Amino acid sequence: MSTERFQPDNPREWLVRAKSDLAIASTRIEGAIFEDLCFHAQQAVEKSLKALLIHLKIPFPYVHNLAELVSRIEKAGQFIPSFVCESIRLTDYAVEARYPGVGEIVTEEEWQWALKLAREVVLWVEPLISTET
């Protein structure tokens, strides 16, 4: 599979990476656990939001806190759909779900929910940055 790549300061490169994380999160690889798949769903949202921030020329910290990223986008005057607000809850998968004993075991239902939100956020951001060269 060939994917066009861009410079690191181009929001489309961040979206390429978000889509890669979404592809990983979507794949029921034998031996993969839901916590790790949800981590990639969170990463898809995080990188999508950072792509939008780059497009809007808004600096951002390299953090996993989705609420911080959404807040910066909202302060720029961008309408935030309810599913983007809901996706903030995926922040827990950035750290707690990655390490044994830190968070609770993730269920298939939770994974499906995280995956749905990640897809929605990626699909929301894509046309917003489509004018980027």
C-alpha positions as CSV (number, residue, x, y, z in Angstrom):
1,M,0.0,0.0,0.0
2,S,1.5,3.3,-1.1
3,T,0.7,6.4,1.0
4,E,1.8,9.9,0.0
5,R,3.9,11.5,2.6
6,F,4.5,15.2,3.4
7,Q,6.8,17.4,5.5
8,P,6.3,17.2,9.3
9,D,4.9,20.7,9.5
10,N,2.2,19.8,6.9
11,P,-1.1,18.9,8.5
12,R,-1.7,16.2,5.9
13,E,1.4,14.3,7.2
14,W,-0.2,14.3,10.7
15,L,-3.4,13.0,9.1
16,V,-1.5,10.3,7.3
17,R,-0.2,9.2,10.7
18,A,-3.7,9.5,12.3
19,K,-5.0,7.2,9.5
20,S,-2.2,4.8,10.2
21,D,-3.1,4.6,13.8
22,L,-6.8,4.2,12.9
23,A,-5.8,1.3,10.6
24,I,-3.9,-0.4,13.4
25,A,-6.8,0.2,15.9
26,S,-9.2,-1.3,13.4
27,T,-7.3,-4.5,13.0
28,R,-8.1,-7.5,15.1
29,I,-4.6,-8.9,14.9
30,E,-4.2,-12.3,16.7
31,G,-2.7,-11.7,20.1
32,A,-3.5,-7.9,20.2
33,I,-5.4,-6.8,23.3
34,F,-8.1,-4.2,23.3
35,E,-6.0,-1.8,25.5
36,D,-3.4,-1.6,22.8
37,L,-6.0,-1.2,20.0
38,C,-7.7,1.6,22.0
39,F,-4.3,3.3,22.4
40,H,-4.1,3.5,18.7
41,A,-7.6,4.9,18.5
42,Q,-6.6,7.6,20.9
43,Q,-3.5,8.3,18.9
44,A,-5.6,8.7,15.7
45,V,-7.7,11.3,17.5
46,E,-4.7,13.1,18.9
47,K,-2.9,13.3,15.6
48,S,-6.0,14.4,13.8
49,L,-6.5,17.2,16.3
50,K,-2.9,18.2,16.0
51,A,-3.3,18.2,12.2
52,L,-6.1,20.7,12.5
53,L,-4.2,22.8,14.9
54,I,-1.3,23.0,12.4
55,H,-3.7,23.9,9.7
56,L,-5.1,26.7,11.9
57,K,-1.6,27.8,12.7
58,I,-2.1,27.3,16.4
59,P,0.9,26.0,18.4
60,F,0.3,23.0,20.6
61,P,2.2,21.2,23.3
62,Y,3.3,17.6,22.7
63,V,0.8,16.1,25.1
64,H,-1.7,13.3,25.0
65,N,-4.5,15.4,26.7
66,L,-7.2,15.6,24.1
67,A,-9.2,18.2,26.2
68,E,-6.2,20.5,25.9
69,L,-6.1,20.1,22.1
70,V,-9.9,20.5,21.7
71,S,-9.8,23.6,23.9
72,R,-7.2,25.2,21.6
73,I,-9.3,24.4,18.5
74,E,-12.4,25.8,20.1
75,K,-10.7,29.0,21.2
76,A,-9.7,29.5,17.5
77,G,-13.4,29.7,16.7
78,Q,-13.8,26.3,15.2
79,F,-17.1,24.6,15.8
80,I,-16.6,21.4,17.8
81,P,-19.1,18.6,17.1
82,S,-20.4,16.5,20.1
83,F,-18.5,13.4,19.0
84,V,-15.2,15.4,19.2
85,C,-16.1,16.4,22.8
86,E,-16.9,12.8,23.6
87,S,-13.6,11.7,22.1
88,I,-11.8,13.5,24.9
89,R,-12.6,10.5,27.1
90,L,-10.1,8.5,24.9
91,T,-7.3,10.4,26.7
92,D,-7.3,7.6,29.3
93,Y,-6.1,5.1,26.7
94,A,-3.0,7.2,26.0
95,V,-1.3,6.2,29.2
96,E,-3.4,4.1,31.7
97,A,-4.4,1.4,29.2
98,R,-0.8,1.0,27.9
99,Y,0.6,-0.4,31.1
100,P,-0.4,-3.6,33.1
101,G,-2.2,-2.9,36.3
102,V,-2.6,0.9,35.8
103,G,-6.0,0.9,34.2
104,E,-8.9,-1.6,34.0
105,I,-9.1,-4.3,31.3
106,V,-10.7,-2.9,28.2
107,T,-13.7,-4.8,26.8
108,E,-14.6,-5.4,23.1
109,E,-17.5,-3.0,23.5
110,E,-15.2,-0.2,24.8
111,W,-12.9,-0.9,21.9
112,Q,-15.7,-0.6,19.4
113,W,-16.8,2.7,21.0
114,A,-13.2,4.1,20.9
115,L,-12.8,3.0,17.2
116,K,-16.1,4.6,16.2
117,L,-15.1,7.9,17.8
118,A,-11.6,7.8,16.3
119,R,-13.1,7.2,12.8
120,E,-15.5,10.2,13.3
121,V,-12.8,12.5,14.3
122,V,-10.5,11.6,11.4
123,L,-13.4,12.0,9.0
124,W,-14.3,15.4,10.5
125,V,-10.7,16.8,10.3
126,E,-9.9,15.6,6.8
127,P,-12.1,18.0,4.8
128,L,-11.2,20.9,7.2
129,I,-7.5,20.6,6.2
130,S,-8.2,19.7,2.6
131,T,-7.3,23.2,1.4
132,E,-3.7,22.7,2.7
133,T,-1.0,22.5,0.1
